[in-house]
Amino acid sequence: MSTRRRANGDGSIYWRASDGRWLAVMTVGRRLDGRPIKRTRVATTRAEAARKLRGLQDEFDEGPLLSDEKITVADWCHHWCDTIAPQNASPPTVADYRWTLDHYVLPHLGHYRVRDLAPRHIAAFQNALIGRGLSKKTVRHARGPLSSALNHAVRVSMIRVNPCNVIRQPRRDATTEKT
C-alpha cells in the first residue's frame, strides 16, 4: 500500500474524529523551552484543508509576522516616536510627528491592530480628512509620519507590506503649488 508523505516542515492534514473536521497544521518555529509553535486551520473537507495548508506554507515562506499580534497602530506610532524617530530627526521634528499623528491619524486609525491595517483603511482616513475640509497638503503631511512608522514595522518584520504604499497620496492642489 502506497501512502503519500510530506517532507519535514511541510505541515500535516488530518481528520479530527471528535467533531468530524479536517485540520491543516504547520510547525512555524520553536519556543524558548523547545516546544513547537504550531499554526492550525480548521476545514470541513480535505480539499479545503489542503488549500489552507498551502496558505500557511505561503505565509511561512514570506517570513515572520508580528510577534505581538495585538499591538495597535496608536501604540506602534507612539513607540516609533519615542525610540526610532529621534535617531534620525531633530527634537522639534519628532514633536511635529507626534502632534500630527495624535491630531490627524490616530483618531481615525489608532484603534486598529497593526496587523489588520489595510489599504482601504488608509483610503478612508484620507477621505475623512478631506471631508472635514482639510487641504490635500495637510493630508499629505499627515501621511508622512504614519508611512514612516509603518515602513519601520515592515523593516522589523512586523508586517509584510506598508498599506500606505498601496494607496496614492492626494494630488497637490494647483493653487498651492509654486509658480
Secondary structure by P-SEA (a helix, b strand, c coil): cbbbbbcccccccccccccbbbbbbbbcccccccbbbbbbbbbccaaaaaaaaaaaaaaaaaccccccccccaaaaaaaaaaccccccccaaaaaaaaaaaaccccccccccccccccaaaaaaaaaaaaaacccaaaaaaaaaaaaaaaaaaaaaccccccccccccccccccccccc
